[in-house]
Amino acid sequence: METEFRYLSFDQIRYSMVWEGQSSLLAALEPQPGDELLVICSGGCNVLNTLLSEADKVWAVDLNPLQIRLLNLKCRVIERFPYEVFSGLMGFDGEAGIATAARQVLADLPTEDQSFWEPLFEQYPQGLLLAGRLEAYICQFYTRLAPHQQALMDALFAATSLTEQNAVFEELQQTTFEATFIDYFSRQQLSKGRDERLFKYTRDPGGERFYERLCRYLQQHLLGESYISRFFFYGPAGMPMHLRPSCYQAQNHQRLRSQLHRLHRHNGEAIDFLNSEAGSRVTKASLSNIFEYTSPEIFAQTVHQLLQRPQLRFVYWNLLNNQGEDLLHLPSYQEAKSAALSAREDCFYFDALHVFETQTP
C-alpha cells in the first residue's frame, strides 16, 4: 500500500511511545489462544502489551527500521535487567533514574548499539519514552505555560470529580490557555514533531480540533486517571504505577520476559506484510492510524481487499481525517463496538477507533 510514510527518511525515531490506548486496543482485538496478531510497532508499547495476552504470536511491523531497533532495545532490557533498570531507562523515575539505568544498559550493549544509543540517552535525559520526534515536541507544551496556568493544570490533574475538574478548567479557560494550546498544536507548529508530508490528506486544522476533543473529553473523563493524557502534559516522570500500560508495570515484568519468544519483527509496510505468505496467517491486526497517510482511493481499495480475507479482524484509528466514513455501512463494520471503544479511548488525542471483521466463509 502506498502511503506518505514511504517518502520519509528513516534517520530518526519518530515515535518513542504509542498513543492508542492499551485497553481499547485489547478490547477491540480480543486476543485469544490460536490468534496471530499484527501490531504496528511505533514505540513498541502495544506490541509488548499484546505479548501479555493469550495470542500465540505477535508480529511487530514498521516501515521505519529505527522503530524496530527501539523495540529491540526495550526487549533486551526486559530480558537482561531487573524492572528497576527498565523503568529508569523509560523515564518513569526522572533524570537520576535514566542516568543510572543508561550506564548499566550501555555497558551491556554491543559496540555498534552503544555508538547509536549513547548520544540519544544524552540528548534525551528525561527518558527513552521522550526520544521520539513527536513526543519530544508534545511534552514541551506544559513548559510553555505561564506559572499560574501550570498551577491550574496541576489542579486539573489532581481533581477527584468531574465537577471539580470542570470548575478548574473553566478558570483555566479564562487565561490565554486556549490560544496557546491551539497555536502549539496547529498544523504548522505540530510539523516540528510530525513530518509535514503526513498532513497531505488531512482536512482538520489541528489545534482547534485537538482543543475541541480536550473539552469534550473533560466532560466524561478524569484527566488524572489517564496515562496518555498525563504523559501528554507531563511526560513519564512520576507516572503512578497503576496508570502505566501493563508492559511498564513492575508486576508484569517477569511474565513479559517469559513471553518474548512469541514476538516476531518485520521491517516493511503493514498491508504488504498482510498480503505476504507469513502475513496470511494473521487473524487480527492493529493498524494504528496508517490510513491517515493514504489517498481516499488507496484507502478504499485496501480496505475492500482486506475484507476479502476470511476470519480477519482489523482495527484502525482516525487522527486528523475521517478516512472510511463511506465504508461504515458495510456488514463487516462493527459499529456498536467501534462507538463504545472510541468513547473509552485513553486520551483526547485520537478521534475514533474503527473495527472491521470479516466472516467465516
Secondary structure, DSSP 4 states (H G I P E B T S, - for coil): ---GGGGS---S---SS--S-HHHHHHHH---TT-EEEEE-TTSHHHHHHHTSS-SEEEEEES-HHHHHHHHHHHHHHHHS-HHHHHHHHTTTHHHHHHHHHHHHHHHS-HHHHHHHHHHHHH-TT-GGG-SHHHHHHTTTGGGS-HHHHHHHHHHHH-SSHHHHHHHHHHHHTTTHHHHHHHHTSHHHHTTTS-GGGGTT--S-SHHHHHHHHHHHHTT--GGG-HHHHHHHH-STT--GGGS-GGGSGGGHHHHHHHGGGEEEEES-HHHHHTSTTGGG--EEE-TTGGGGS-HHHHHHHHHHHTTSTT-EEEEEESSS-TTGGGTTSTTB-HHHHHHHHHT-SSSS--EEEEEEPPP-
